[in-house]
């Protein structure tokens, strides 16, 4: 029986086992001894291909997940960055066709195929090949695939965020709020996910404003500002202060507080050369001042 000797196998096995919340005994049950799992994870024992295959089935992953995890993740990241760039540039047609080809030719258990599914459903919706309800159902099924086969907190958050945005775009605000509340209950342990949490809180607060839940929106905006300052992440700080100004206006807060929020928003956007947002903030601030003067006359 052929044996694999890569030192990465033990590290990959431990990572996947912990992601599925399994003990070594749980993973070994019916396959091998707990001691053998311990030896593989410590790098003192090399598994046979038969054992590796059995473990991959127990963990719901492709056997390739053990063989070169670093190269696999680098390749996946490259694919994702390319698709994301094209998606943001509204290149839906080319992504749709490429995804369709991948899905027709490859086993759906591979992680990069699941990634293509994510873009395929979103592009299908943008190209009006499916309605938003169908897209949401497919994305929900995809999130279940990620939970059972390739556990990825980042992808689960992205999928659920896409679902929340689809509800919001189609005026189903309460459904969108429910999904955002579900997202914020997820684990955001890593620094990357902490940054993602700020973006989610920002988007969620916009929905709350649309739904006239101003107090809840303000609380969320303040939390997002605190998180941004804590992690020294300025990417959305200007927009958050602008949104805070809008929220304070709707709540009838003091003029000083509202202007302070807009001034901070303008300063931060100016600092980051975000000229488009600077114009928007300046226009909103001037309209507020005009309306304040008009109402006092």
Rosetta silent file (secondary structure, phi, psi, omega in degrees, C-alpha in Angstrom):
SEQUENCE: XXXXXXXXXXXXXXXXXXXXXXXXXXXXXXXXXXXXXXXXXXXXXXXXXXXXXXXXXXXXXXXXXXXXXXXXXXXXXXXXXXXXXXXXXXXXXXXXXXXXXXXXXXXXXXXXXXXXXXXXXXXXXXXXXXXXXXXXXXXXXXXXXXXXXXXXXXXXXXXXXXXXXXXXXXXXXXXXXXXXXXXXXXXXXXXXXXXXXXXXXXXXXXXXXXXXXXXXXXXXXXXXXXXXXXXXXXXXXXXXXXXXXXXXXXXXXXXXXXXXXXXXXXXXXXXXXXXXXXXXXXXXXXXXXXXXXXXXX
SCORE:     score description
SCORE:     0.000 S_00000001
   1 L     0.000  129.968 -179.234    0.000    0.000    0.000 S_00000001
   2 L   -69.509  139.570  178.496    1.375    3.404   -1.019 S_00000001
   3 E  -116.610  147.957  177.382    2.086    5.788    1.843 S_00000001
   4 L  -101.234  135.946 -174.459    2.152    9.592    1.877 S_00000001
   5 L  -116.281    3.421 -177.916    5.015   11.260    3.702 S_00000001
   6 L   -61.074  129.040  178.263    4.260   14.985    3.332 S_00000001
   7 L   -65.671  -15.756  179.854    4.608   16.764    6.721 S_00000001
   8 H   -72.141  -21.270 -175.287    1.666   18.951    5.645 S_00000001
   9 H   -61.931  -45.627 -179.918   -0.741   16.003    5.937 S_00000001
  10 H   -62.057  -41.238  178.829   -0.699   15.984    9.730 S_00000001
  11 H   -65.112  -42.949  179.905   -1.242   19.753    9.888 S_00000001
  12 H   -64.640  -41.326 -179.398   -4.080   19.577    7.365 S_00000001
  13 H   -62.306  -45.085  179.444   -5.713   16.676    9.220 S_00000001
  14 H   -62.712  -43.317 -179.540   -5.633   18.534   12.544 S_00000001
  15 H   -61.758  -45.459 -178.187   -7.014   21.728   10.946 S_00000001
  16 H   -69.443  -38.373  178.984   -9.894   19.914    9.256 S_00000001
  17 H   -62.087  -43.962 -178.898  -10.703   17.843   12.339 S_00000001
  18 H   -69.222  -34.285  178.059  -10.941   20.932   14.517 S_00000001
  19 H   -63.095  -31.256  179.188  -13.065   22.763   11.959 S_00000001
  20 L   -93.407    8.195  177.888  -15.572   19.916   12.201 S_00000001
  21 L    55.851   41.362  178.718  -15.352   19.942   16.025 S_00000001
  22 L  -105.706  142.164  170.321  -14.212   16.314   16.132 S_00000001
  23 L   -81.504  167.726  176.091  -11.953   14.741   18.724 S_00000001
  24 H   -60.842  -35.634  178.621   -9.241   12.343   17.554 S_00000001
  25 H   -66.006  -42.292  177.998  -11.421    9.526   18.887 S_00000001
  26 H   -59.672  -46.418 -177.070  -14.438   10.776   16.887 S_00000001
  27 H   -66.054  -38.013 -176.287  -12.392   10.947   13.691 S_00000001
  28 H   -75.993  -24.580 -172.250  -10.818    7.519   14.204 S_00000001
  29 L   -49.462  119.237  177.489  -14.074    5.708   15.044 S_00000001
  30 L    79.087   -0.475 -177.722  -14.607    2.802   12.643 S_00000001
  31 L  -116.737  -52.692 -178.364  -11.558    3.741   10.573 S_00000001
  32 L  -157.862 -169.796  178.539   -8.400    3.300   12.654 S_00000001
  33 L   -87.154  155.444  175.616   -7.126    3.766   16.200 S_00000001
  34 H   -60.440  -36.443 -179.878   -7.017    7.106   18.004 S_00000001
  35 H   -60.973  -36.147 -179.356   -3.281    6.533   18.474 S_00000001
  36 H   -68.172  -39.988  176.597   -2.821    6.372   14.707 S_00000001
  37 H   -61.399  -43.032 -179.362   -4.602    9.710   14.241 S_00000001
  38 H   -60.955  -41.983 -179.562   -2.395   11.199   16.948 S_00000001
  39 H   -67.358  -37.906  178.751    0.765    9.918   15.210 S_00000001
  40 H   -65.224  -45.519 -177.850   -0.331   11.292   11.803 S_00000001
  41 H   -66.070  -31.332 -179.978   -1.113   14.707   13.258 S_00000001
  42 H   -83.479   -9.139  178.249    2.227   14.835   15.074 S_00000001
  43 L    85.772    9.719 -178.826    4.059   13.886   11.867 S_00000001
  44 L   -95.212   -3.208 -179.757    5.528   10.632   13.236 S_00000001
  45 L  -140.185  139.160  179.215    3.393    8.349   11.082 S_00000001
  46 L  -103.635  125.644 -178.663    2.578    8.384    7.355 S_00000001
  47 L   -77.384  153.036  172.671   -0.942    7.295    6.353 S_00000001
  48 E   -78.248  164.362  178.958   -1.671    4.912    3.490 S_00000001
  49 H   -64.043  -32.938  178.645   -3.753    6.145    0.564 S_00000001
  50 H   -65.522  -42.991  179.056   -6.604    3.895    1.757 S_00000001
  51 H   -66.621  -42.028 -179.318   -6.571    5.476    5.218 S_00000001
  52 H   -62.711  -38.658  178.889   -6.309    8.985    3.787 S_00000001
  53 H   -64.618  -43.353  179.923   -9.289    8.320    1.529 S_00000001
  54 H   -63.236  -39.949  179.287  -11.377    7.050    4.474 S_00000001
  55 H   -68.387  -36.949  179.249  -10.473   10.118    6.524 S_00000001
  56 H   -64.212  -37.157  178.077  -11.304   12.455    3.631 S_00000001
  57 H   -67.445  -40.448  179.001  -14.779   10.889    3.398 S_00000001
  58 H   -63.026  -35.118 -176.959  -15.302   11.294    7.156 S_00000001
  59 L   -94.071    0.059  177.376  -14.297   14.977    6.879 S_00000001
  60 L    59.151   43.973  176.914  -16.273   15.566    3.645 S_00000001
  61 L  -132.151  161.832  172.554  -13.294   16.874    1.688 S_00000001
  62 L   -70.075  148.991  178.947  -11.377   15.886   -1.424 S_00000001
  63 L   -60.785  -25.517  179.869   -8.234   13.819   -0.756 S_00000001
  64 H   -65.426  -18.302  178.865   -6.278   16.638   -2.414 S_00000001
  65 H   -63.069  -23.365  179.653   -7.042   18.796    0.646 S_00000001
  66 H   -90.919  -26.099 -166.619   -4.334   16.806    2.494 S_00000001
  67 H   -76.546  -40.690  178.561   -1.708   16.626   -0.229 S_00000001
  68 L  -153.942   70.389 -174.688   -0.746   20.261   -0.731 S_00000001
  69 H   -60.015  -34.318 -179.195   -3.060   22.554    1.246 S_00000001
  70 H   -66.418  -46.475  179.703   -0.905   25.660    0.800 S_00000001
  71 H   -64.520  -39.743  179.845   -0.819   25.383   -2.971 S_00000001
  72 H   -62.072  -44.501 -178.554   -4.536   24.579   -3.058 S_00000001
  73 H   -69.032  -36.651  177.165   -5.441   27.637   -0.990 S_00000001
  74 H   -62.864  -42.408  179.436   -3.159   29.909   -3.040 S_00000001
  75 H   -64.737  -42.365  179.609   -4.815   28.694   -6.232 S_00000001
  76 H   -63.159  -41.719  179.573   -8.284   29.178   -4.739 S_00000001
  77 H   -63.442  -40.513  178.897   -7.401   32.714   -3.634 S_00000001
  78 H   -63.166  -44.316  178.412   -6.160   33.579   -7.134 S_00000001
  79 H   -61.482  -45.656 -178.032   -9.372   32.307   -8.726 S_00000001
  80 H   -62.963  -44.506 -179.385  -11.488   34.204   -6.211 S_00000001
  81 H   -61.785  -40.481  179.323   -9.592   37.479   -6.697 S_00000001
  82 H   -65.633  -46.840 -178.815   -9.994   37.246  -10.475 S_00000001
  83 H   -65.493  -40.039 -179.584  -13.719   36.463  -10.294 S_00000001
  84 H   -64.925  -42.277  178.639  -14.331   39.180   -7.702 S_00000001
  85 H   -60.017  -46.188 -179.439  -12.526   41.799   -9.810 S_00000001
  86 H   -68.038  -36.640  179.000  -14.608   40.894  -12.862 S_00000001
  87 H   -64.581  -43.548  179.782  -17.830   40.782  -10.833 S_00000001
  88 H   -66.657  -24.213  176.349  -17.221   44.264   -9.437 S_00000001
  89 L   -93.871   16.931  173.219  -16.644   45.467  -12.989 S_00000001
  90 L    62.065   28.849  179.056  -20.045   44.018  -13.973 S_00000001
  91 L   -87.848   57.019 -172.723  -18.538   41.368  -16.243 S_00000001
  92 H   -67.139  -37.647 -174.855  -21.389   39.000  -15.428 S_00000001
  93 H   -63.460  -46.455 -178.135  -21.666   37.333  -18.839 S_00000001
  94 H   -67.959  -37.155  177.742  -18.083   36.036  -18.981 S_00000001
  95 H   -65.677  -42.064  179.889  -18.227   34.818  -15.366 S_00000001
  96 H   -58.998  -48.139 -178.066  -21.533   33.081  -16.053 S_00000001
  97 H   -66.382  -42.699  178.529  -20.161   31.219  -19.101 S_00000001
  98 H   -63.599  -44.041  179.882  -16.908   30.260  -17.384 S_00000001
  99 H   -63.785  -41.077  179.922  -18.757   29.053  -14.290 S_00000001
 100 H   -60.024  -43.424  178.997  -21.203   27.066  -16.380 S_00000001
 101 H   -63.076  -44.704  179.790  -18.332   25.237  -18.105 S_00000001
 102 H   -61.890  -44.745 -176.029  -16.630   24.453  -14.774 S_00000001
 103 H   -68.440  -29.174  178.868  -19.841   23.151  -13.205 S_00000001
 104 H   -75.951  -27.193 -170.827  -20.586   20.899  -16.178 S_00000001
 105 H  -103.953  -16.534 -170.567  -17.135   19.296  -16.220 S_00000001
 106 L  -122.134  153.243  176.579  -16.045   18.937  -12.602 S_00000001
 107 L   -62.367  131.466 -175.346  -17.083   17.081   -9.460 S_00000001
 108 L   -72.033   -4.876 -179.248  -19.087   19.407   -7.217 S_00000001
 109 L   -79.975  -15.911 -179.344  -17.154   18.277   -4.106 S_00000001
 110 L   -72.514  142.257 -174.632  -14.093   20.350   -5.011 S_00000001
 111 H   -65.068  -37.417 -178.716  -13.812   23.630   -3.124 S_00000001
 112 H   -69.643  -25.104  176.018  -13.081   25.743   -6.195 S_00000001
 113 H   -69.652  -38.826  176.406  -16.245   24.364   -7.838 S_00000001
 114 H   -62.341  -37.781  177.590  -18.265   25.585   -4.846 S_00000001
 115 H   -63.325  -43.379  177.802  -16.669   28.999   -5.330 S_00000001
 116 H   -63.576  -34.631  177.215  -17.720   29.013   -8.981 S_00000001
 117 H   -59.945  -42.616  179.752  -21.257   28.068   -7.888 S_00000001
 118 H   -56.007  -50.339 -179.683  -21.363   31.180   -5.719 S_00000001
 119 H   -71.056  -33.222 -179.348  -20.538   33.444   -8.668 S_00000001
 120 H   -61.929  -46.590 -178.931  -22.683   31.419  -11.067 S_00000001
 121 H   -66.295  -42.741 -179.657  -25.877   31.987   -9.051 S_00000001
 122 H   -65.388  -40.936  179.224  -25.181   35.685   -8.513 S_00000001
 123 H   -70.539  -34.380  176.088  -24.390   36.249  -12.199 S_00000001
 124 H   -60.064  -40.219  177.769  -27.455   34.236  -13.228 S_00000001
 125 H   -68.591  -46.487 -179.166  -29.542   36.648  -11.184 S_00000001
 126 H   -61.847  -30.627  179.355  -27.768   39.761  -12.519 S_00000001
 127 L   -89.713    4.879  176.823  -28.331   38.506  -16.074 S_00000001
 128 L    63.365   32.426  175.446  -32.020   37.861  -15.232 S_00000001
 129 L   -88.306  -21.929  173.346  -31.746   34.142  -15.914 S_00000001
 130 L  -138.213  156.877  177.697  -33.223   33.393  -12.482 S_00000001
 131 L   -85.985  172.065 -173.311  -35.296   35.493  -10.084 S_00000001
 132 H   -67.371  -31.011  179.239  -34.027   36.631   -6.713 S_00000001
 133 H   -65.925  -42.602  178.058  -35.991   33.991   -4.787 S_00000001
 134 H   -64.166  -41.305  178.443  -34.407   31.175   -6.803 S_00000001
 135 H   -60.445  -42.486  179.938  -30.990   32.745   -6.321 S_00000001
 136 H   -63.717  -43.468  178.671  -31.538   32.882   -2.553 S_00000001
 137 H   -60.345  -44.792 -179.840  -32.577   29.212   -2.416 S_00000001
 138 H   -64.651  -39.723  178.708  -29.475   28.177   -4.388 S_00000001
 139 H   -67.854  -36.160  176.601  -27.230   30.259   -2.135 S_00000001
 140 H   -64.260  -40.870  176.423  -28.815   28.726    0.957 S_00000001
 141 H   -63.756  -38.132  179.619  -28.106   25.254   -0.449 S_00000001
 142 H   -65.727  -39.547  178.641  -24.544   26.345   -1.162 S_00000001
 143 H   -62.987  -34.800  176.321  -24.034   27.514    2.411 S_00000001
 144 H   -65.984  -37.119  176.545  -25.113   24.035    3.556 S_00000001
 145 H   -62.013  -42.105  179.495  -22.458   22.540    1.222 S_00000001
 146 H   -66.675  -33.413  178.833  -19.806   24.719    2.834 S_00000001
 147 H   -68.539  -35.954 -173.627  -20.924   23.640    6.293 S_00000001
 148 H   -95.697  -27.288 -174.137  -20.715   19.932    5.478 S_00000001
 149 L  -114.123  -43.336 -178.583  -17.843   19.643    2.999 S_00000001
 150 L  -135.788   78.939 -175.484  -15.479   22.639    3.128 S_00000001
 151 L   -57.804  121.110 -178.678  -16.094   24.590    6.319 S_00000001
 152 L  -144.990  102.024  179.301  -15.226   28.223    5.594 S_00000001
 153 H   -55.374  -39.294 -178.635  -16.439   31.019    7.911 S_00000001
 154 H   -61.433  -46.300 -179.163  -15.450   33.600    5.302 S_00000001
 155 H   -69.659  -36.290  177.764  -17.529   32.011    2.551 S_00000001
 156 H   -62.061  -41.923  178.578  -20.494   31.429    4.858 S_00000001
 157 H   -65.208  -42.840  179.150  -20.455   35.123    5.769 S_00000001
 158 H   -62.602  -43.408 -178.465  -20.166   36.132    2.093 S_00000001
 159 H   -65.067  -46.598 -179.277  -23.037   33.887    1.047 S_00000001
 160 H   -66.374  -34.773  176.311  -25.329   35.061    3.826 S_00000001
 161 H   -64.068  -40.677  177.955  -24.403   38.691    3.101 S_00000001
 162 H   -62.770  -39.672  178.150  -25.343   38.156   -0.552 S_00000001
 163 H   -63.630  -45.866  178.877  -28.687   36.711    0.555 S_00000001
 164 H   -59.795  -41.810  179.824  -29.322   39.699    2.835 S_00000001
 165 H   -66.715  -37.070  178.157  -28.483   42.098   -0.009 S_00000001
 166 H   -63.817  -43.100  176.404  -30.810   40.282   -2.412 S_00000001
 167 H   -60.627  -44.384 -177.683  -33.679   40.627    0.060 S_00000001
 168 H   -63.677  -45.628  179.858  -32.858   44.304    0.538 S_00000001
 169 H   -58.130  -30.491 -176.836  -32.666   45.047   -3.204 S_00000001
 170 L  -102.947   24.052  171.803  -36.099   43.542   -3.601 S_00000001
 171 L    65.747   15.511  176.114  -37.629   45.524   -0.714 S_00000001
 172 L   -92.338   68.221 -169.908  -37.921   42.508    1.608 S_00000001
 173 H   -64.818  -38.522 -178.928  -36.354   44.495    4.417 S_00000001
 174 H   -65.809  -38.898  176.134  -37.516   42.363    7.338 S_00000001
 175 H   -63.310  -40.795  178.693  -36.074   39.239    5.723 S_00000001
 176 H   -62.383  -43.963  178.087  -32.836   41.125    5.131 S_00000001
 177 H   -59.910  -42.655 -179.600  -32.727   42.237    8.768 S_00000001
 178 H   -60.806  -41.974 -179.318  -33.278   38.643    9.923 S_00000001
 179 H   -68.912  -42.255  178.535  -30.352   37.393    7.831 S_00000001
 180 H   -61.987  -39.208  177.574  -28.035   40.188    9.007 S_00000001
 181 H   -63.342  -37.323  177.036  -28.893   39.380   12.631 S_00000001
 182 H   -65.663  -41.741 -179.451  -28.037   35.745   11.884 S_00000001
 183 H   -61.573  -44.236 -175.758  -24.700   36.762   10.316 S_00000001
 184 L   -68.782   -9.252  174.988  -23.645   38.840   13.325 S_00000001
 185 L   -87.234   -9.233 -179.562  -24.047   35.759   15.530 S_00000001
 186 L   -74.537  168.857 -177.503  -21.312   33.972   13.565 S_00000001
 187 L   -83.649  123.994  179.060  -17.703   33.727   14.721 S_00000001
 188 L  -118.845   54.288 -172.001  -15.484   36.645   13.629 S_00000001
 189 L   -70.086  -44.296 -174.123  -12.262   35.592   15.351 S_00000001
 190 L   -76.978  161.086  178.881   -9.585   36.446   12.773 S_00000001
 191 H   -62.004  -38.270  178.706   -8.501   39.981   11.855 S_00000001
 192 H   -60.626  -43.411 -179.191   -9.719   39.448    8.279 S_00000001
 193 H   -73.226  -28.856  176.203  -13.172   38.506    9.514 S_00000001
 194 H   -62.797  -40.311  176.895  -13.175   41.410   11.974 S_00000001
 195 H   -65.903  -40.027  177.923  -12.781   43.746    8.985 S_00000001
 196 H   -63.804  -35.471  178.853  -15.569   41.895    7.195 S_00000001
 197 H   -61.861  -38.251  178.590  -17.766   42.366   10.262 S_00000001
 198 H   -61.243  -44.260  179.147  -17.372   46.149    9.960 S_00000001
 199 H   -62.474  -39.996  179.986  -18.597   46.007    6.346 S_00000001
 200 H   -65.973  -43.450  179.455  -21.567   43.870    7.379 S_00000001
 201 H   -62.974  -38.172  177.328  -22.495   46.251   10.186 S_00000001
 202 H   -62.287  -49.433  179.630  -22.290   49.168    7.743 S_00000001
 203 H   -64.787  -39.958  179.845  -24.581   47.448    5.218 S_00000001
 204 H   -63.341  -41.466 -178.968  -26.942   46.288    7.958 S_00000001
 205 H   -63.819  -32.509  176.603  -27.263   49.816    9.354 S_00000001
 206 H   -63.972  -40.405  178.573  -28.311   51.051    5.883 S_00000001
 207 H   -65.287  -42.129  179.308  -31.137   48.496    5.850 S_00000001
 208 H   -61.898  -37.080  177.059  -32.226   49.548    9.331 S_00000001
 209 H   -65.806  -41.603  177.820  -32.384   53.177    8.168 S_00000001
 210 H   -61.419  -33.085 -176.921  -34.516   52.130    5.182 S_00000001
 211 L   -91.169    7.907  178.566  -36.788   50.304    7.615 S_00000001
 212 L    61.439   28.785  174.273  -36.929   53.407    9.878 S_00000001
 213 L   -97.574   70.991 -169.255  -35.267   51.616   12.792 S_00000001
 214 H   -68.062  -41.614 -179.558  -33.146   54.661   13.540 S_00000001
 215 H   -63.147  -44.228  179.553  -32.163   53.927   17.143 S_00000001
 216 H   -65.531  -37.681  178.754  -31.010   50.408   16.264 S_00000001
 217 H   -63.873  -44.514 -179.224  -29.154   51.760   13.226 S_00000001
 218 H   -62.626  -41.216  178.362  -27.319   54.362   15.316 S_00000001
 219 H   -60.925  -43.168 -179.190  -26.263   51.751   17.855 S_00000001
 220 H   -67.897  -40.323  178.164  -24.900   49.540   15.083 S_00000001
 221 H   -61.656  -45.072  179.541  -23.084   52.447   13.399 S_00000001
 222 H   -62.942  -38.250  177.343  -21.408   53.403   16.682 S_00000001
 223 H   -64.488  -41.434 -179.961  -20.336   49.776   17.207 S_00000001
 224 H   -66.068  -38.090  176.888  -18.904   49.665   13.670 S_00000001
 225 H   -64.070  -43.641  178.307  -17.007   52.925   14.285 S_00000001
 226 H   -61.142  -42.839  178.755  -15.584   51.497   17.530 S_00000001
 227 H   -63.297  -41.591  179.382  -14.531   48.303   15.700 S_00000001
 228 H   -61.140  -44.138  179.810  -12.897   50.370   12.930 S_00000001
 229 H   -68.800  -38.189  179.566  -10.898   52.379   15.464 S_00000001
 230 H   -61.638  -45.197 -177.718   -9.987   49.251   17.431 S_00000001
 231 L   -95.093    7.732  179.212   -8.587   47.473   14.367 S_00000001
 232 L    51.818   45.535  179.697   -7.245   50.709   12.813 S_00000001
 233 L  -109.522  110.123 -176.218   -9.308   50.058    9.705 S_00000001
 234 L   -97.455    2.823 -171.225  -10.201   53.297    7.914 S_00000001
 235 L   -59.432  -33.453 -179.311  -11.694   51.704    4.785 S_00000001
 236 L  -121.247    6.982 -173.568  -15.310   52.428    5.786 S_00000001
 237 H   -64.076  -40.226  178.197  -14.844   54.924    8.594 S_00000001
 238 H   -62.259  -45.908  179.263  -15.729   57.960    6.459 S_00000001
 239 H   -64.941  -34.934  179.469  -18.914   56.331    5.169 S_00000001
 240 H   -65.610  -43.015  178.131  -19.827   55.273    8.695 S_00000001
 241 H   -66.506  -36.297  176.336  -19.554   58.833   10.016 S_00000001
 242 H   -63.134  -42.685  178.693  -21.607   60.060    7.043 S_00000001
 243 H   -66.608  -33.625  177.115  -24.239   57.462    7.817 S_00000001
 244 H   -64.776  -41.332  177.251  -24.157   58.514   11.460 S_00000001
 245 H   -59.658  -44.334  177.740  -24.895   62.096   10.399 S_00000001
 246 H   -59.878  -45.118 -178.979  -27.868   60.885    8.346 S_00000001
 247 H   -64.596  -42.912  178.946  -29.130   58.816   11.253 S_00000001
 248 H   -63.538  -36.598  175.766  -28.765   61.696   13.720 S_00000001
 249 H   -58.882  -49.143 -177.372  -30.721   63.948   11.333 S_00000001
 250 H   -64.157  -28.412  179.183  -33.595   61.463   11.240 S_00000001
 251 L   -86.493   -4.035 -179.966  -33.536   61.246   15.032 S_00000001
 252 L    68.841   36.491 -179.152  -33.632   65.040   15.361 S_00000001
 253 L   -72.694  179.180 -177.344  -30.328   65.175   17.238 S_00000001
 254 L   -67.125  149.901  179.187  -28.417   68.361   18.015 S_00000001
 255 H   -60.178  -39.302 -178.948  -27.041   70.413   15.131 S_00000001
 256 H   -62.380  -43.506 -179.506  -23.540   70.206   16.610 S_00000001
 257 H   -64.521  -40.842 -179.790  -23.601   66.410   16.725 S_00000001
 258 H   -66.151  -46.971 -179.598  -24.847   66.122   13.147 S_00000001
 259 H   -65.711  -35.799  178.571  -22.252   68.556   11.755 S_00000001
 260 H   -61.575  -42.068  179.405  -19.502   66.850   13.750 S_00000001
 261 H   -64.498  -46.025  179.729  -20.369   63.505   12.114 S_00000001
 262 H   -66.294  -37.285  179.556  -20.408   64.997    8.602 S_00000001
 263 H   -66.157  -41.165  176.978  -17.152   66.905    9.212 S_00000001
 264 H   -65.035  -39.719  178.834  -15.385   63.747   10.372 S_00000001
 265 H   -61.332  -45.849 -179.145  -16.760   61.880    7.356 S_00000001
 266 H   -64.666  -42.832 -179.541  -15.468   64.552    4.967 S_00000001
 267 H   -60.017  -45.785 -177.399  -12.055   64.677    6.661 S_00000001
 268 H   -67.666  -40.747  178.549  -11.571   60.904    6.433 S_00000001
 269 H   -68.100  -34.094  175.960  -12.692   60.704    2.795 S_00000001
 270 H   -66.956  -40.281  179.976  -10.389   63.600    1.955 S_00000001
 271 H   -61.911  -35.922 -177.695   -7.528   61.816    3.714 S_00000001
 272 L   -96.627   10.051 -179.914   -8.112   58.702    1.615 S_00000001
 273 L    56.063   38.914  178.078   -8.658   60.650   -1.632 S_00000001
 274 L   -93.201   75.245 -171.375  -12.227   59.364   -1.905 S_00000001
 275 H   -63.557  -36.093  179.352  -13.362   62.257   -4.067 S_00000001
 276 H   -61.019  -46.692 -179.787  -16.703   60.740   -5.041 S_00000001
 277 H   -69.422  -32.844  177.107  -17.722   60.342   -1.391 S_00000001
 278 H   -58.457  -44.916  179.830  -16.387   63.810   -0.547 S_00000001
 279 H   -63.226  -41.870  179.745  -18.831   65.363   -3.044 S_00000001
 280 H   -63.556  -47.666 -177.933  -21.724   63.334   -1.662 S_00000001
 281 H   -63.250  -42.943  179.600  -20.931   64.240    1.953 S_00000001
 282 H   -62.679  -40.456  179.017  -20.487   67.927    1.124 S_00000001
 283 H   -65.022  -44.742 -179.965  -23.822   67.959   -0.720 S_00000001
 284 H   -63.916  -43.536  179.994  -25.627   66.210    2.151 S_00000001
 285 H   -62.804  -44.376 -179.948  -24.043   68.542    4.718 S_00000001
 286 H   -65.327  -39.188  177.282  -24.978   71.660    2.725 S_00000001
 287 H   -63.148  -39.593  178.550  -28.557   70.438    2.266 S_00000001
 288 H   -62.671  -46.250 -179.914  -28.805   69.874    6.000 S_00000001
 289 H   -62.888  -41.274  178.975  -27.577   73.408    6.745 S_00000001
 290 H   -62.018  -45.775 -179.322  -29.967   74.871    4.133 S_00000001
 291 H   -65.896  -32.852  178.451  -32.915   72.983    5.589 S_00000001
 292 H   -66.591  -43.173  179.064  -31.933   74.118    9.084 S_00000001
 293 H   -66.270  -45.594 -179.135  -31.844   77.785    7.981 S_00000001
 294 H   -59.232  -41.176 -176.555  -35.119   77.478    6.042 S_00000001
 295 H   -73.312  -19.880 -178.925  -36.958   75.952    8.978 S_00000001
 296 H   -88.873  -11.193 -177.858  -35.782   78.720   11.334 S_00000001
 297 L   -82.447    0.000    0.000  -37.064   81.517    9.116 S_00000001
